[in-house]
């Protein structure tokens, strides 16, 4: 039953729009599509950093799971995070509780959140690059606000990337 609940919760992410839609308007992504795209980017970054295929897969797994707790907490954009408090650690623990392999998944999430390993840094950079990609697509579709966000990230985020 716990595994089916995990499958159901992650399935909810396919229907959960990302909250930046309220600002950018014409976006099309969901939390699940963001996680999927981030996981491909994470693998590519890890391999570009000369990590093995296996480590690339670990970065991919981290990126694919990195927002799974949002099935319980909701998705907060950069502004909302300043005014709302969620217990993401508890959400992660509860998500994987009483699942035979839950501790393995929880450990991947903890490694991602702590950002101490080179692989977790690849996964976090992928998260930021994926958001920039969304803004770039919207910018080329004529979204002026997305263009401003994209240009702002070029100045503020790109210099702080780990990889």
C-alpha positions as CSV (number, residue, x, y, z in Angstrom):
1,X,0.0,0.0,0.0
2,X,2.8,2.4,0.8
3,X,4.4,1.8,-2.6
4,X,1.1,2.5,-4.3
5,X,0.7,5.7,-2.3
6,X,4.2,6.8,-3.4
7,X,3.3,6.1,-7.0
8,X,0.0,8.0,-6.6
9,X,1.7,11.0,-5.0
10,X,4.4,11.2,-7.7
11,X,1.6,11.0,-10.3
12,X,0.0,14.1,-8.8
13,X,3.1,16.0,-9.9
14,X,2.1,15.5,-13.5
15,X,-1.0,17.6,-12.8
16,X,0.6,20.2,-10.6
17,X,1.5,23.4,-12.5
18,X,4.6,25.2,-11.3
19,X,3.8,28.4,-9.4
20,X,5.8,30.6,-11.7
21,X,2.8,30.3,-14.0
22,X,1.0,33.0,-11.9
23,X,3.7,35.4,-12.9
24,X,4.8,34.3,-16.4
25,X,1.3,33.4,-17.6
26,X,1.9,31.3,-20.7
27,X,4.1,28.6,-19.3
28,X,3.3,24.9,-19.9
29,X,5.4,23.0,-17.4
30,X,4.3,20.9,-14.4
31,X,6.4,19.9,-11.4
32,X,6.8,16.4,-13.0
33,X,7.9,17.8,-16.4
34,X,10.4,20.1,-14.6
35,X,11.8,17.1,-12.7
36,X,12.1,15.0,-15.8
37,X,13.8,17.7,-17.8
38,X,16.1,18.5,-14.9
39,X,17.1,14.9,-14.6
40,X,18.3,14.8,-18.3
41,X,20.2,18.0,-17.8
42,X,21.8,16.7,-14.5
43,X,23.0,13.6,-16.3
44,X,24.5,15.8,-19.1
45,X,26.2,18.1,-16.6
46,X,27.7,15.2,-14.7
47,X,29.1,13.7,-17.8
48,X,30.4,17.1,-19.0
49,X,32.2,17.2,-15.6
50,X,33.8,13.9,-16.6
51,X,31.9,11.8,-14.0
52,X,31.2,8.2,-14.8
53,X,27.9,6.9,-16.3
54,X,27.0,5.6,-12.8
55,X,27.5,8.9,-11.2
56,X,25.6,10.6,-14.0
57,X,22.7,8.2,-13.2
58,X,22.9,9.2,-9.5
59,X,22.7,12.9,-10.5
60,X,19.8,12.0,-12.7
61,X,18.0,10.3,-9.8
62,X,18.6,13.2,-7.5
63,X,17.2,15.6,-10.1
64,X,14.2,13.4,-10.9
65,X,13.3,13.2,-7.2
66,X,14.3,16.8,-6.1
67,X,10.8,18.2,-5.9
68,X,8.9,15.0,-5.0
69,X,8.0,16.5,-1.5
70,X,6.0,19.2,-3.4
71,X,3.2,16.6,-3.7
72,X,2.8,17.2,0.0
73,X,3.9,20.8,0.5
74,X,3.0,22.4,-2.8
75,X,5.3,24.3,-5.1
76,X,6.4,27.7,-3.9
77,X,8.2,30.1,-6.2
78,X,11.0,32.4,-5.2
79,X,8.7,35.0,-3.7
80,X,6.4,32.6,-1.9
81,X,9.4,30.9,-0.2
82,X,10.1,34.2,1.5
83,X,6.6,34.2,3.2
84,X,5.7,30.6,3.6
85,X,7.4,27.9,5.7
86,X,7.1,24.2,4.7
87,X,8.6,21.3,6.5
88,X,10.3,19.7,3.5
89,X,12.4,17.4,5.6
90,X,9.3,15.9,7.2
91,X,7.6,15.7,3.9
92,X,10.6,13.7,2.5
93,X,10.7,11.4,5.6
94,X,6.9,10.8,5.4
95,X,7.0,10.2,1.7
96,X,9.4,7.3,2.0
97,X,8.4,6.0,5.5
98,X,7.6,2.3,5.7
99,X,8.8,1.5,2.2
100,X,11.4,-1.3,2.0
101,X,13.7,0.9,-0.2
102,X,12.5,4.2,1.2
103,X,15.7,4.9,3.1
104,X,17.7,4.6,-0.1
105,X,15.5,7.3,-1.8
106,X,15.6,9.5,1.4
107,X,19.4,9.3,1.3
108,X,19.5,10.5,-2.3
109,X,17.2,13.4,-1.3
110,X,19.3,14.3,1.7
111,X,22.5,14.3,-0.4
112,X,20.8,16.6,-2.9
113,X,19.6,19.0,-0.2
114,X,23.0,19.2,1.6
115,X,24.8,20.0,-1.6
116,X,28.1,18.7,-0.3
117,X,28.9,16.2,-3.0
118,X,30.0,17.0,-6.6
119,X,27.0,15.0,-7.9
120,X,24.5,16.9,-5.8
121,X,26.0,20.1,-7.2
122,X,25.5,18.9,-10.7
123,X,21.8,18.1,-9.9
124,X,21.3,21.6,-8.3
125,X,22.8,23.3,-11.3
126,X,20.5,21.3,-13.5
127,X,17.5,22.6,-11.5
128,X,18.6,26.2,-12.1
129,X,19.5,25.6,-15.8
130,X,16.1,24.0,-16.4
131,X,14.3,27.1,-15.0
132,X,16.5,29.3,-17.2
133,X,15.5,27.1,-20.2
134,X,11.8,27.6,-19.4
135,X,12.3,31.4,-19.3
136,X,14.4,31.3,-22.5
137,X,11.6,29.4,-24.4
138,X,9.0,31.9,-23.1
139,X,11.2,34.8,-23.9
140,X,11.4,33.7,-27.6
141,X,7.6,33.4,-27.6
142,X,7.4,37.1,-26.7
143,X,7.0,37.0,-22.9
144,X,8.7,40.2,-21.8
145,X,8.7,39.2,-18.1
146,X,10.4,35.9,-18.9
147,X,13.0,37.8,-20.8
148,X,13.7,40.0,-17.7
149,X,13.9,36.9,-15.5
150,X,16.2,35.2,-17.9
151,X,18.5,38.2,-18.1
152,X,18.5,38.5,-14.3
153,X,19.5,34.9,-13.9
154,X,22.4,35.4,-16.4
155,X,23.8,38.0,-14.0
156,X,22.9,36.5,-10.6
157,X,22.7,32.8,-11.0
158,X,25.1,31.8,-13.7
159,X,28.2,33.1,-11.8
160,X,27.1,31.0,-8.8
161,X,26.7,27.7,-10.6
162,X,28.8,25.0,-9.0
163,X,29.8,23.3,-12.3
